[in-house]
Structure formats: structure tokens, C-alpha cells
Amino acid sequence: MITSPPSRRGFLTGAGAIGAAALMSGCVASSSGGSGSQSSGGPVTLQSNLSSPQAKSAMQNLVDSYNKRGSGKAELNTVASETFRTQLPTYLTSANPPDLLTWYPGSVANSYAKKDLLLDVSDIWSKPEFAGYSAAQQRLCTSSAGKKVFVPATYYWWGVFYRKSNFAKWGLQEPTTWDEFLGLCDKLKSKGVAPIGLGAGGNTAWVASSWFDYLNIRVNGAQYHRDLLAGKHRFDDPEVRKVFDRWSEALPYFDPNGTALAFQDATTALLQSRTGMMLIGTFFADAAPKDQLDDIDFFRFPVIDPEIPLAEEGPTDGYFASAHTRHKAEVKDFMRYMATAEAQEIYIKGSSGTALPTNPTAKDSGTALVKKGRALIESASDVTQFFNRDSSDALQPTADTALTRFLAKPKQIDSILTTWQRDAQKIWSQ
């Protein structure tokens, strides 16, 4: 379900630390799970997709900290991110599911909630741990049936990342407009560097959706983008074709290996100066050596139409629980802890430190990069999440297929969009 976002000013006034994250389409869901204290004994199992070394270690620190408190016990089960993504429906429908899972809010959560797979945790939102969360955040995690099922933990931003030392060495400046961006690409190409890394190979084809998302919100606006992903527009509409006309202008500057490398390998190519820049979320930093992060900076995806308000991608991450958990009371206790400033600061300290906490009293890492990222989100006219988060996990494969086909054979765009619309319609009709 796509909800109308509250005003940015109203959210910032009420939420502080989370910036404009409530402008996202929402942590909406519903569930038949009750608030009882049913228990079968044993620790709460937290199934996590945060599998990069730094993030995995940070999650273990979080679980260890909770266990030391003595109110309950939890154990961490980390699954490779892409395996987690494909197996999530199986986890949630299992007769013996994981109790608690890392994942995403928004309509992607709602697609599972419609099947009564998520636990109603409305009661814990009245507890002291949530006292500082704004009304906007509460609405963000409230279903259309009036139930809360999600606990937000962190959010992050997307941007075009680059190495500061390389831009200084090559005499390059951050662009603000599309024409300046293409000019920057020309300069990088003249130096024998592939201007744009991608990382949509292997099992991370979904990274290509970031280019579609940003081009669409720059060309057609954030609301059109949400409506398109909700099936209110067609992928073969002229407005969508304009998105690919713009993308075609940048295609000559993409790394030829962009659809062969997963984003982790594309990150390495960026750090090794084989590519000049890369549109990516800050999660990429968890796969990068911490001692190289001081040399990383980013700029806002360039303006294409100055009449279109500047929206940004700023996804929220957190936790939902299986409606079929046999540890309802224990799960809720653990989720209450995850909402605290202490828990969120433990995770940020142990990971790359590029995430922003959702608890309004929690401190972020305070680095120049994080301050710039927070300012980007807080100054945005609107905030979207990401393709699957603003649609569903089921729709994401249709994008993966269409966009990788476009990258390989851009002249076939008309047939690609016709096929994309047909495939998407099957999903929307289910």
C-alpha cells in the first residue's frame, strides 16, 4: 500500500534524528498475530541478512549486549543477503519460522502482512523505549488496520560516491546538473577511467534499479514514481520512455563490466580507481576497509528538470517478527531493546558507521560523510525508499530483467518496456 507522506517540515520538527525518513512510503502491514505471552522456551532467533563482515560483527555485538541485560536471550543467524532475499517468503511461511527478521518497511512489508505473516507489536509502542519516536514515525509503522508491526532501527542515503583524492588529483568538481554530470564523465573517460561503476552483476542485479529510481524521480517526480510502482501508470507510458532516453545519454560512460560485477566487486573497482564514481547506498561501506572511508565522498544525483522537486532515496531498515513465532513475549522484549538509542549506537559503532539511527536521541558516527548524508535527506522535498520497497519483492525481478536487458541492448527499449508492463501486470493482478 502506498500512503501519502506527511510534510517534510512537520516530520523534521517531530522526529529530529531520523531526518525525512517518514516521507518514505511507510512501514505498513497487518497481522493476525496477537500480543499474548505464548512461549516455547529457548532463545529468540534473529534471522539477519546483514552478512558483510562489519555489519555481521555489529549485529553480534547487538545480540551480545541484549543477552547481558538478563531480560531474555537471543541468538543471531546470519544468511547471505541475496539468499535471505529469495528465501524470505519461505522463512515467513515455515511451520517453524525464525522469530525475528531484519528487513524493510514500506509496501514490501505490506505484501507479507496481507498474508497474515507478520506479528502485531502495537503494544510495545506504548512502552518507554518508544517515547521519543514522533507521531510521524508511529504512522510510518502503522498498518491500515491500525496495527504496528515494524520497529525501525536505521536509515541511510543513496548518492554518487567517489574518491576525494582522485577528484583532487584529476581536478574534478562535483556536478549539480545533468549536463555537468555528462561533462564530468567526459573528463574521466579522457583519463582512461571508466566513469560510472554499476555493480548489477551476479546476484545484485537489483542495483540497476537505483538508476531507474533516480532518473524517474528527477524526470517525472517522486509521486509519479510511487504511482507507477503501484500500478497506477504503465511501464510503457511515454513518461517512462523519457527516463530511458536520459539513461541512454549516460550509457557510453558505464563500466563495460557493470553487469558482470556484483556491487561488492564494483566497490573494489571504485576504491582501486578503476572507476570514477558509483551510484550506491551507504551499505557499500560495510564491504570496504574502514581506513579508506575517509577518502570517500558523494554528491547528489544531478538535477535534470529544475521544475521537479528534489527527492532522494533514503531507505529505512529494521525488524519485523513472524506471526507464527512461539516466543511472542520474548520477541517483543527484544524488539523494545532494538528501539533504544543504546542498541542503535552499538550497531553504528560496530559497522561502517554510515547508517543513521532512527531513535531521535541516538548519536550517529558524526563523520563529515554522515553529516553530509543527513543534510541531504533532511533537505529533500520528498524521500522514496527503493524499487522493491516502494512496490514489492515480487515486482523487483521484473525490474531486474528489464533493466539488464536495456543495459545490454538499449535499442530494444520499446519491446523491453512492453514486456516489463506485461510482467508487472501479472504481479499487480495477483
C-alpha positions as a Markdown table, in Angstrom:
| # | Residue | x | y | z |
|---|---|---|---|---|
| 1 | Met | 0.0 | 0.0 | 0.0 |
| 2 | Ile | 1.3 | 3.5 | -0.9 |
| 3 | Thr | 0.4 | 6.1 | 1.7 |
| 4 | Ser | 0.5 | 9.8 | 1.3 |
| 5 | Pro | 3.6 | 11.1 | 3.2 |
| 6 | Pro | 3.4 | 13.8 | 5.8 |
| 7 | Ser | 5.0 | 17.2 | 5.1 |
| 8 | Arg | 8.8 | 17.2 | 5.4 |
| 9 | Arg | 8.7 | 20.2 | 7.8 |
| 10 | Gly | 6.2 | 18.5 | 10.1 |
| 11 | Phe | 8.2 | 15.4 | 10.2 |
| 12 | Leu | 11.6 | 17.1 | 10.9 |
| 13 | Thr | 10.0 | 19.1 | 13.7 |
| 14 | Gly | 8.8 | 15.9 | 15.3 |
| 15 | Ala | 11.5 | 13.4 | 14.6 |
| 16 | Gly | 14.9 | 15.1 | 14.5 |
| 17 | Ala | 17.4 | 12.3 | 14.1 |
| 18 | Ile | 15.6 | 10.3 | 11.5 |
| 19 | Gly | 15.5 | 13.3 | 9.2 |
| 20 | Ala | 12.9 | 13.0 | 6.4 |
| 21 | Ala | 12.6 | 9.2 | 6.6 |
| 22 | Ala | 8.8 | 9.4 | 7.3 |
| 23 | Leu | 8.4 | 10.7 | 3.8 |
| 24 | Met | 9.0 | 7.2 | 2.6 |
| 25 | Ser | 6.0 | 5.2 | 1.6 |
| 26 | Gly | 5.7 | 3.6 | 5.1 |
| 27 | Cys | 6.2 | 0.5 | 7.2 |
| 28 | Val | 2.7 | -0.6 | 6.6 |
| 29 | Ala | 1.5 | -4.0 | 7.4 |
| 30 | Ser | -1.2 | -6.0 | 9.1 |
| 31 | Ser | -1.1 | -9.3 | 11.0 |
| 32 | Ser | -3.2 | -11.8 | 12.8 |
| 33 | Gly | -0.5 | -12.3 | 15.4 |
| 34 | Gly | -1.7 | -11.4 | 18.9 |
| 35 | Ser | 0.1 | -9.8 | 21.8 |
| 36 | Gly | 0.0 | -12.8 | 24.1 |
| 37 | Ser | 2.9 | -14.2 | 26.1 |
| 38 | Gln | 2.9 | -17.6 | 24.4 |
| 39 | Ser | 6.4 | -19.2 | 24.7 |
| 40 | Ser | 8.1 | -22.5 | 24.0 |
| 41 | Gly | 11.3 | -21.7 | 25.8 |
| 42 | Gly | 14.7 | -21.2 | 24.3 |
| 43 | Pro | 16.3 | -18.1 | 22.8 |
| 44 | Val | 14.8 | -15.8 | 20.3 |
| 45 | Thr | 16.2 | -16.4 | 16.8 |
| 46 | Leu | 17.1 | -13.3 | 14.9 |
| 47 | Gln | 17.5 | -14.1 | 11.2 |
| 48 | Ser | 19.7 | -11.4 | 9.7 |
| 49 | Asn | 20.6 | -10.5 | 6.1 |
| 50 | Leu | 23.4 | -8.2 | 7.2 |
| 51 | Ser | 26.2 | -10.5 | 6.1 |
| 52 | Ser | 29.1 | -8.3 | 5.3 |
| 53 | Pro | 31.9 | -8.7 | 7.9 |
| 54 | Gln | 31.5 | -5.4 | 9.6 |
| 55 | Ala | 27.7 | -5.5 | 9.7 |
| 56 | Lys | 27.6 | -9.1 | 10.9 |
| 57 | Ser | 30.0 | -8.3 | 13.7 |
| 58 | Ala | 28.0 | -5.3 | 14.7 |
| 59 | Met | 24.8 | -7.4 | 14.8 |
| 60 | Gln | 26.6 | -9.9 | 17.0 |
| 61 | Asn | 27.6 | -7.1 | 19.3 |
| 62 | Leu | 24.0 | -6.0 | 19.5 |
| 63 | Val | 22.8 | -9.5 | 20.4 |
| 64 | Asp | 25.5 | -9.9 | 23.0 |
| 65 | Ser | 24.6 | -6.6 | 24.6 |
| 66 | Tyr | 21.0 | -7.7 | 24.8 |
| 67 | Asn | 21.9 | -11.0 | 26.3 |
| 68 | Lys | 23.9 | -9.3 | 29.0 |
| 69 | Arg | 20.9 | -7.4 | 30.2 |
| 70 | Gly | 19.3 | -10.6 | 31.5 |
| 71 | Ser | 15.7 | -9.9 | 30.4 |
| 72 | Gly | 15.9 | -12.5 | 27.7 |
| 73 | Lys | 18.1 | -14.5 | 25.3 |
| 74 | Ala | 18.6 | -14.2 | 21.6 |
| 75 | Glu | 20.8 | -15.8 | 19.0 |
| 76 | Leu | 21.9 | -14.5 | 15.7 |
| 77 | Asn | 21.6 | -16.5 | 12.4 |
| 78 | Thr | 23.2 | -14.6 | 9.5 |
| 79 | Val | 22.3 | -15.5 | 6.0 |
| 80 | Ala | 23.9 | -14.2 | 2.8 |
| 81 | Ser | 21.9 | -11.2 | 1.8 |
| 82 | Glu | 20.7 | -12.5 | -1.6 |
| 83 | Thr | 19.9 | -15.9 | -0.2 |
| 84 | Phe | 17.9 | -14.2 | 2.5 |
| 85 | Arg | 16.0 | -12.1 | -0.1 |
| 86 | Thr | 14.9 | -15.2 | -2.1 |
| 87 | Gln | 14.2 | -17.3 | 0.9 |
| 88 | Leu | 12.2 | -14.7 | 3.0 |
| 89 | Pro | 8.8 | -15.9 | 1.8 |
| 90 | Thr | 9.8 | -19.4 | 2.9 |
| 91 | Tyr | 11.0 | -18.2 | 6.3 |
| 92 | Leu | 7.7 | -16.5 | 7.0 |
| 93 | Thr | 5.5 | -19.4 | 5.9 |
| 94 | Ser | 7.5 | -22.1 | 7.6 |
| 95 | Ala | 5.9 | -24.1 | 10.3 |
| 96 | Asn | 8.9 | -23.3 | 12.5 |
| 97 | Pro | 9.9 | -19.8 | 11.3 |
| 98 | Pro | 12.7 | -17.6 | 12.6 |
| 99 | Asp | 11.2 | -15.4 | 15.4 |
| 100 | Leu | 12.5 | -12.0 | 14.3 |
| 101 | Leu | 13.9 | -10.9 | 10.9 |
| 102 | Thr | 15.8 | -8.0 | 9.6 |
| 103 | Trp | 14.1 | -6.5 | 6.6 |
| 104 | Tyr | 12.4 | -3.4 | 5.1 |
| 105 | Pro | 9.3 | -1.4 | 5.8 |
| 106 | Gly | 7.0 | 0.0 | 3.1 |
| 107 | Ser | 4.8 | -1.8 | 0.7 |
| 108 | Val | 7.3 | -4.7 | 0.6 |
| 109 | Ala | 6.4 | -5.5 | 4.2 |
| 110 | Asn | 2.7 | -5.0 | 3.4 |
| 111 | Ser | 2.9 | -7.7 | 0.7 |
| 112 | Tyr | 3.7 | -10.2 | 3.5 |
| 113 | Ala | 1.3 | -8.7 | 6.0 |
| 114 | Lys | -1.6 | -9.2 | 3.6 |
| 115 | Lys | -1.0 | -12.9 | 4.1 |
| 116 | Asp | -1.1 | -12.5 | 7.9 |
| 117 | Leu | 2.6 | -13.4 | 8.2 |
| 118 | Leu | 3.7 | -10.5 | 10.5 |
| 119 | Leu | 3.3 | -10.1 | 14.3 |
| 120 | Asp | 1.2 | -7.3 | 15.7 |
| 121 | Val | 3.5 | -5.4 | 18.1 |
| 122 | Ser | 1.3 | -2.4 | 18.7 |
| 123 | Asp | 1.5 | -2.9 | 22.5 |
| 124 | Ile | 5.3 | -2.3 | 22.7 |
| 125 | Trp | 4.9 | 1.1 | 21.0 |
| 126 | Ser | 3.4 | 2.4 | 24.2 |
| 127 | Lys | 6.5 | 1.5 | 26.2 |
| 128 | Pro | 9.2 | 3.9 | 27.4 |
| 129 | Glu | 11.7 | 2.9 | 24.6 |
| 130 | Phe | 9.4 | 4.5 | 22.0 |
| 131 | Ala | 8.6 | 7.7 | 24.0 |
| 132 | Gly | 10.8 | 9.8 | 21.7 |
| 133 | Tyr | 9.6 | 8.5 | 18.4 |
| 134 | Ser | 7.4 | 11.1 | 16.7 |
| 135 | Ala | 3.8 | 10.8 | 15.6 |
| 136 | Ala | 5.1 | 10.6 | 12.0 |
| 137 | Gln | 7.2 | 7.6 | 12.8 |
| 138 | Gln | 4.3 | 6.0 | 14.5 |
| 139 | Arg | 2.2 | 6.5 | 11.4 |
| 140 | Leu | 5.1 | 5.2 | 9.4 |
| 141 | Cys | 4.9 | 1.8 | 11.2 |
| 142 | Thr | 1.1 | 1.6 | 11.5 |
| 143 | Ser | -1.0 | -0.6 | 9.2 |
| 144 | Ser | -4.2 | 0.4 | 7.6 |
| 145 | Ala | -5.9 | -1.7 | 10.2 |
| 146 | Gly | -4.3 | 0.3 | 12.9 |
| 147 | Lys | -1.7 | -2.2 | 13.9 |
| 148 | Lys | 2.1 | -1.6 | 14.3 |
| 149 | Val | 4.3 | -4.4 | 13.1 |
| 150 | Phe | 7.7 | -2.8 | 12.4 |
| 151 | Val | 10.5 | -1.4 | 14.6 |
| 152 | Pro | 12.8 | 0.9 | 12.7 |
| 153 | Ala | 16.4 | 0.9 | 13.6 |
| 154 | Thr | 18.5 | 2.8 | 11.0 |
| 155 | Tyr | 18.2 | 4.6 | 7.7 |
| 156 | Tyr | 20.7 | 5.6 | 5.1 |
| 157 | Trp | 21.0 | 7.5 | 1.8 |
| 158 | Trp | 22.0 | 6.9 | -1.8 |
| 159 | Gly | 24.4 | 9.2 | -3.6 |
| 160 | Val | 27.0 | 9.2 | -6.3 |
| 161 | Phe | 30.2 | 8.2 | -4.4 |
| 162 | Tyr | 33.8 | 8.9 | -5.4 |
| 163 | Arg | 37.3 | 9.1 | -4.0 |
| 164 | Lys | 38.2 | 12.6 | -2.9 |
| 165 | Ser | 41.9 | 12.1 | -3.7 |
| 166 | Asn | 41.1 | 11.1 | -7.2 |
| 167 | Phe | 38.8 | 14.1 | -7.9 |
| 168 | Ala | 41.5 | 16.4 | -6.4 |
| 169 | Lys | 44.3 | 14.8 | -8.4 |
| 170 | Trp | 42.3 | 15.0 | -11.6 |
| 171 | Gly | 41.0 | 18.5 | -11.0 |
| 172 | Leu | 37.3 | 17.5 | -11.0 |
| 173 | Gln | 34.4 | 19.2 | -9.3 |
| 174 | Glu | 31.1 | 17.7 | -8.1 |
| 175 | Pro | 28.4 | 18.4 | -10.7 |
| 176 | Thr | 24.9 | 19.7 | -9.9 |
| 177 | Thr | 23.2 | 19.4 | -13.2 |
| 178 | Trp | 22.8 | 16.6 | -15.7 |
| 179 | Asp | 24.9 | 18.4 | -18.3 |
| 180 | Glu | 27.6 | 19.0 | -15.8 |
| 181 | Phe | 27.5 | 15.3 | -14.9 |
| 182 | Leu | 27.9 | 14.2 | -18.5 |
| 183 | Gly | 30.8 | 16.7 | -18.8 |
| 184 | Leu | 32.4 | 15.1 | -15.7 |
| 185 | Cys | 32.0 | 11.7 | -17.4 |
| 186 | Asp | 33.8 | 13.0 | -20.5 |
| 187 | Lys | 36.7 | 14.2 | -18.3 |
| 188 | Leu | 37.0 | 10.8 | -16.6 |
| 189 | Lys | 36.9 | 8.9 | -19.8 |
| 190 | Ser | 39.6 | 11.1 | -21.2 |
| 191 | Lys | 41.9 | 9.9 | -18.4 |
| 192 | Gly | 41.3 | 6.3 | -19.2 |
| 193 | Val | 39.0 | 5.7 | -16.3 |
| 194 | Ala | 35.5 | 4.1 | -16.7 |
| 195 | Pro | 33.4 | 7.0 | -15.4 |
| 196 | Ile | 30.5 | 5.1 | -13.8 |
| 197 | Gly | 30.7 | 1.8 | -11.9 |
| 198 | Leu | 27.5 | -0.2 | -11.5 |
| 199 | Gly | 27.6 | -3.5 | -9.7 |
| 200 | Ala | 24.5 | -5.1 | -11.2 |
| 201 | Gly | 26.1 | -8.4 | -11.9 |
| 202 | Gly | 25.8 | -11.8 | -10.3 |
| 203 | Asn | 23.0 | -11.8 | -7.6 |
| 204 | Thr | 22.9 | -8.0 | -7.2 |
| 205 | Ala | 21.1 | -7.1 | -10.5 |
| 206 | Trp | 18.7 | -5.0 | -8.3 |
| 207 | Val | 21.4 | -2.3 | -8.0 |
| 208 | Ala | 20.4 | -1.2 | -11.5 |
| 209 | Ser | 17.1 | -0.1 | -10.1 |
| 210 | Ser | 18.8 | 2.8 | -8.4 |
| 211 | Trp | 19.4 | 4.3 | -11.8 |
| 212 | Phe | 15.8 | 3.8 | -12.8 |
| 213 | Asp | 14.5 | 5.2 | -9.5 |
| 214 | Tyr | 16.6 | 8.3 | -9.6 |
| 215 | Leu | 16.1 | 9.1 | -13.2 |
| 216 | Asn | 12.3 | 8.7 | -12.7 |
| 217 | Ile | 12.1 | 10.9 | -9.7 |
| 218 | Arg | 14.3 | 13.5 | -11.5 |
| 219 | Val | 12.3 | 13.4 | -14.8 |
| 220 | Asn | 8.8 | 12.7 | -13.5 |
| 221 | Gly | 8.8 | 13.3 | -9.8 |
| 222 | Ala | 8.5 | 11.2 | -6.7 |
| 223 | Gln | 4.7 | 10.9 | -6.7 |
| 224 | Tyr | 4.7 | 9.7 | -10.3 |
| 225 | His | 7.3 | 7.1 | -9.3 |
| 226 | Arg | 5.3 | 5.8 | -6.4 |
| 227 | Asp | 2.1 | 5.7 | -8.5 |
| 228 | Leu | 4.0 | 3.8 | -11.3 |
| 229 | Leu | 5.2 | 1.2 | -8.9 |
| 230 | Ala | 1.7 | 0.8 | -7.5 |
| 231 | Gly | 0.3 | 0.1 | -11.0 |
| 232 | Lys | -1.4 | 3.4 | -11.5 |
| 233 | His | 0.8 | 4.1 | -14.6 |
| 234 | Arg | 2.3 | 1.8 | -17.2 |
| 235 | Phe | 5.9 | 1.0 | -17.8 |
| 236 | Asp | 5.4 | 1.5 | -21.5 |
| 237 | Asp | 4.0 | 5.0 | -21.0 |
| 238 | Pro | 5.8 | 7.9 | -22.8 |
| 239 | Glu | 6.9 | 9.3 | -19.4 |
| 240 | Val | 8.8 | 6.2 | -18.7 |
| 241 | Arg | 10.4 | 6.2 | -22.1 |
| 242 | Lys | 11.8 | 9.7 | -21.3 |
| 243 | Val | 13.6 | 8.1 | -18.4 |
| 244 | Phe | 15.4 | 5.7 | -20.7 |
| 245 | Asp | 16.1 | 8.5 | -23.2 |
| 246 | Arg | 18.1 | 10.2 | -20.4 |
| 247 | Trp | 19.7 | 7.0 | -19.3 |
| 248 | Ser | 20.9 | 6.4 | -22.9 |
| 249 | Glu | 22.8 | 9.6 | -22.7 |
| 250 | Ala | 24.9 | 8.2 | -19.9 |
| 251 | Leu | 25.3 | 4.6 | -21.1 |
| 252 | Pro | 28.6 | 5.2 | -23.0 |
| 253 | Tyr | 30.2 | 6.1 | -19.7 |
| 254 | Phe | 29.3 | 3.0 | -17.8 |
| 255 | Asp | 31.9 | 0.4 | -16.9 |
| 256 | Pro | 31.7 | -2.3 | -19.5 |
| 257 | Asn | 31.9 | -4.8 | -16.6 |
| 258 | Gly | 29.0 | -3.2 | -14.8 |
| 259 | Thr | 26.6 | -6.1 | -15.3 |
| 260 | Ala | 29.3 | -8.7 | -14.7 |
| 261 | Leu | 30.4 | -7.4 | -11.2 |
| 262 | Ala | 28.3 | -7.6 | -8.0 |
| 263 | Phe | 28.2 | -4.4 | -6.1 |
| 264 | Gln | 30.9 | -5.6 | -3.7 |
| 265 | Asp | 33.3 | -6.0 | -6.6 |
| 266 | Ala | 32.2 | -2.8 | -8.1 |
| 267 | Thr | 33.1 | -1.1 | -4.8 |
| 268 | Thr | 36.6 | -2.6 | -5.0 |
| 269 | Ala | 36.9 | -1.2 | -8.6 |
| 270 | Leu | 35.9 | 2.2 | -7.3 |
| 271 | Leu | 38.4 | 2.1 | -4.4 |
| 272 | Gln | 41.1 | 0.9 | -6.7 |
| 273 | Ser | 40.4 | 3.8 | -9.1 |
| 274 | Arg | 39.4 | 1.6 | -12.0 |
| 275 | Thr | 36.1 | 3.5 | -12.0 |
| 276 | Gly | 35.5 | 7.1 | -11.2 |
| 277 | Met | 32.1 | 7.1 | -9.4 |
| 278 | Met | 29.2 | 4.9 | -8.4 |
| 279 | Leu | 25.5 | 5.4 | -7.6 |
| 280 | Ile | 25.1 | 3.3 | -4.5 |
| 281 | Gly | 23.7 | 3.3 | -0.9 |
| 282 | Thr | 26.0 | 3.7 | 2.1 |
| 283 | Phe | 25.7 | -0.1 | 2.8 |
| 284 | Phe | 28.6 | -0.5 | 0.3 |
| 285 | Ala | 30.9 | 0.9 | 3.0 |
| 286 | Asp | 30.4 | -2.3 | 5.1 |
| 287 | Ala | 32.3 | -4.1 | 2.3 |
| 288 | Ala | 35.1 | -1.5 | 2.3 |
| 289 | Pro | 38.1 | -1.2 | 4.6 |
| 290 | Lys | 37.4 | 1.4 | 7.3 |
| 291 | Asp | 40.7 | 3.1 | 6.7 |
| 292 | Gln | 39.6 | 4.0 | 3.2 |
| 293 | Leu | 36.3 | 5.6 | 4.1 |
| 294 | Asp | 38.0 | 9.0 | 4.9 |
| 295 | Asp | 38.8 | 9.3 | 1.3 |
| 296 | Ile | 35.1 | 8.7 | 0.2 |
| 297 | Asp | 32.7 | 11.5 | -0.6 |
| 298 | Phe | 29.5 | 11.7 | -2.6 |
| 299 | Phe | 27.3 | 14.2 | -4.5 |
| 300 | Arg | 23.5 | 14.4 | -5.0 |
| 301 | Phe | 22.2 | 12.7 | -8.1 |
| 302 | Pro | 22.2 | 15.6 | -10.6 |
| 303 | Val | 19.2 | 17.8 | -11.4 |
| 304 | Ile | 17.6 | 17.0 | -14.8 |
| 305 | Asp | 14.5 | 19.2 | -14.7 |
| 306 | Pro | 14.7 | 22.2 | -12.3 |
| 307 | Glu | 10.9 | 22.3 | -12.1 |
| 308 | Ile | 10.8 | 18.9 | -10.5 |
| 309 | Pro | 11.3 | 19.0 | -6.7 |
| 310 | Leu | 14.4 | 17.3 | -5.5 |
| 311 | Ala | 13.6 | 13.9 | -3.9 |
| 312 | Glu | 16.1 | 11.5 | -2.6 |
| 313 | Glu | 16.3 | 7.7 | -1.9 |
| 314 | Gly | 16.6 | 7.2 | 1.9 |
| 315 | Pro | 15.5 | 3.7 | 2.9 |
| 316 | Thr | 14.8 | 2.7 | 6.5 |
| 317 | Asp | 15.8 | -0.7 | 7.9 |
| 318 | Gly | 14.7 | -2.5 | 11.0 |
| 319 | Tyr | 12.8 | -5.6 | 12.2 |
| 320 | Phe | 9.6 | -7.4 | 11.9 |
| 321 | Ala | 8.6 | -10.7 | 13.6 |
| 322 | Ser | 6.8 | -13.8 | 12.3 |
| 323 | Ala | 3.2 | -14.0 | 13.2 |
| 324 | His | 3.8 | -17.7 | 14.0 |
| 325 | Thr | 6.7 | -17.2 | 16.5 |
| 326 | Arg | 6.4 | -19.3 | 19.6 |
| 327 | His | 8.2 | -16.6 | 21.6 |
| 328 | Lys | 5.9 | -13.7 | 21.3 |
| 329 | Ala | 6.7 | -12.1 | 24.7 |
| 330 | Glu | 10.4 | -12.6 | 24.3 |
| 331 | Val | 10.4 | -11.3 | 20.7 |
| 332 | Lys | 8.6 | -8.1 | 21.9 |
| 333 | Asp | 11.1 | -7.6 | 24.7 |
| 334 | Phe | 14.0 | -7.9 | 22.2 |
| 335 | Met | 12.3 | -5.5 | 19.8 |
| 336 | Arg | 11.9 | -3.0 | 22.6 |
| 337 | Tyr | 15.6 | -3.1 | 23.1 |
| 338 | Met | 16.3 | -2.6 | 19.3 |
| 339 | Ala | 14.3 | 0.6 | 19.5 |
| 340 | Thr | 16.7 | 2.1 | 22.1 |
| 341 | Ala | 19.4 | 4.6 | 21.5 |
| 342 | Glu | 21.9 | 2.2 | 23.2 |
| 343 | Ala | 21.1 | -0.6 | 20.7 |
| 344 | Gln | 21.3 | 1.6 | 17.6 |
| 345 | Glu | 24.5 | 3.2 | 18.7 |
| 346 | Ile | 26.1 | -0.2 | 19.3 |
| 347 | Tyr | 25.2 | -1.2 | 15.7 |
| 348 | Ile | 26.5 | 2.0 | 14.2 |
| 349 | Lys | 29.8 | 1.9 | 16.2 |
| 350 | Gly | 30.4 | -1.7 | 15.1 |
| 351 | Ser | 29.6 | -1.3 | 11.5 |
| 352 | Ser | 31.0 | 1.1 | 8.9 |
| 353 | Gly | 29.3 | 3.9 | 10.8 |
| 354 | Thr | 27.5 | 5.3 | 7.7 |
| 355 | Ala | 23.9 | 4.5 | 8.9 |
| 356 | Leu | 21.8 | 7.0 | 10.7 |
| 357 | Pro | 19.8 | 6.0 | 13.8 |
| 358 | Thr | 16.0 | 6.3 | 13.9 |
| 359 | Asn | 15.9 | 6.8 | 17.7 |
| 360 | Pro | 15.8 | 10.6 | 18.0 |
| 361 | Thr | 18.2 | 10.6 | 21.0 |
| 362 | Ala | 20.8 | 8.2 | 19.4 |
| 363 | Lys | 24.0 | 9.6 | 18.2 |
| 364 | Asp | 25.4 | 8.9 | 14.7 |
| 365 | Ser | 29.1 | 8.5 | 14.0 |
| 366 | Gly | 29.5 | 12.2 | 13.5 |
| 367 | Thr | 31.8 | 11.9 | 10.5 |
| 368 | Ala | 31.8 | 14.6 | 7.7 |
| 369 | Leu | 30.3 | 12.0 | 5.4 |
| 370 | Val | 27.4 | 11.2 | 7.7 |
| 371 | Lys | 26.7 | 14.9 | 8.4 |
| 372 | Lys | 26.6 | 15.5 | 4.6 |
| 373 | Gly | 24.3 | 12.5 | 4.2 |
| 374 | Arg | 21.9 | 13.6 | 6.9 |
| 375 | Ala | 21.8 | 17.1 | 5.4 |
| 376 | Leu | 20.9 | 15.5 | 2.0 |
| 377 | Ile | 17.9 | 13.7 | 3.4 |
| 378 | Glu | 16.7 | 16.5 | 5.6 |
| 379 | Ser | 16.8 | 19.0 | 2.7 |
| 380 | Ala | 14.9 | 16.7 | 0.3 |
| 381 | Ser | 11.5 | 17.7 | -0.8 |
| 382 | Asp | 10.4 | 14.1 | -0.6 |
| 383 | Val | 12.1 | 10.7 | 0.2 |
| 384 | Thr | 11.5 | 7.4 | -1.6 |
| 385 | Gln | 12.8 | 4.1 | -0.5 |
| 386 | Phe | 13.9 | 1.8 | -3.3 |
| 387 | Phe | 12.2 | 0.0 | -6.1 |
| 388 | Asn | 11.1 | -3.1 | -4.2 |
| 389 | Arg | 10.4 | -1.2 | -1.0 |
| 390 | Asp | 8.1 | 1.1 | -2.8 |
| 391 | Ser | 6.5 | -1.8 | -4.7 |
| 392 | Ser | 7.1 | -5.4 | -3.5 |
| 393 | Asp | 9.7 | -8.1 | -3.5 |
| 394 | Ala | 7.6 | -9.8 | -6.2 |
| 395 | Leu | 7.9 | -6.8 | -8.6 |
| 396 | Gln | 11.7 | -6.5 | -8.2 |
| 397 | Pro | 12.6 | -9.4 | -10.6 |
| 398 | Thr | 10.6 | -7.7 | -13.4 |
| 399 | Ala | 12.9 | -4.7 | -13.0 |
| 400 | Asp | 16.0 | -6.8 | -12.9 |
| 401 | Thr | 15.1 | -8.4 | -16.2 |
| 402 | Ala | 14.0 | -5.2 | -17.9 |
| 403 | Leu | 17.0 | -3.1 | -16.8 |
| 404 | Thr | 19.7 | -5.6 | -17.5 |
| 405 | Arg | 18.2 | -6.2 | -21.0 |
| 406 | Phe | 18.2 | -2.4 | -21.5 |
| 407 | Leu | 21.9 | -2.2 | -20.4 |
| 408 | Ala | 22.8 | -4.9 | -22.9 |
| 409 | Lys | 20.5 | -3.9 | -25.8 |
| 410 | Pro | 19.3 | -0.3 | -25.3 |
| 411 | Lys | 17.9 | 0.0 | -28.9 |
| 412 | Gln | 15.3 | -2.6 | -27.9 |
| 413 | Ile | 13.8 | -0.3 | -25.3 |
| 414 | Asp | 10.3 | -0.3 | -26.8 |
| 415 | Ser | 9.9 | -4.1 | -26.7 |
| 416 | Ile | 11.6 | -4.2 | -23.3 |
| 417 | Leu | 9.1 | -1.8 | -21.8 |
| 418 | Thr | 6.2 | -3.6 | -23.4 |
| 419 | Thr | 7.4 | -6.9 | -21.8 |
| 420 | Trp | 8.0 | -5.2 | -18.5 |
| 421 | Gln | 4.5 | -3.9 | -18.4 |
| 422 | Arg | 3.1 | -7.3 | -19.2 |
| 423 | Asp | 5.2 | -9.0 | -16.4 |
| 424 | Ala | 4.4 | -6.3 | -13.9 |
| 425 | Gln | 0.7 | -6.5 | -14.6 |
| 426 | Lys | 0.8 | -10.2 | -13.7 |
| 427 | Ile | 2.2 | -9.2 | -10.3 |
| 428 | Trp | -0.3 | -6.4 | -9.7 |
| 429 | Ser | -3.2 | -8.7 | -10.6 |
| 430 | Gln | -2.3 | -11.3 | -8.0 |
